[in-house]
Amino acid sequence: MEKNTAPKYTLSTDEFATRNRVKAQTVRARLCNTGSYFGVRPLKLANGRTAWPDVQVQK
């Protein structure tokens, strides 16, 4: 049996930014300009917010 290795989308933009040691506005700006934050794409929720996976971006 295969285990589900997909990350869970549980973080807000502020929490995701804190985990990656950047300002939340940096994440929002990069998302707006490129559609992702260095390859990490959030889920867009029905209420207009975004949910980010619990990952740290690597160089």
TAWOPE-V467693 format. One record per run of one state. SS is the DSSP state (H for helix, E for strand, - for the rest). FROM is the first residue (numbers start at 1). LEN is the number of residues. Records with the same first field share a line. If there is no record, write none. Layout:
SS = FROM-LEN + FROM-LEN
This chain:
- = 1-8 + 12-1 + 20-4 + 35-2 + 38-2 + 41-2 + 45-5 + 54-6
E = 9-3 + 37-1 + 40-1 + 43-2 + 50-4
H = 13-7 + 24-11
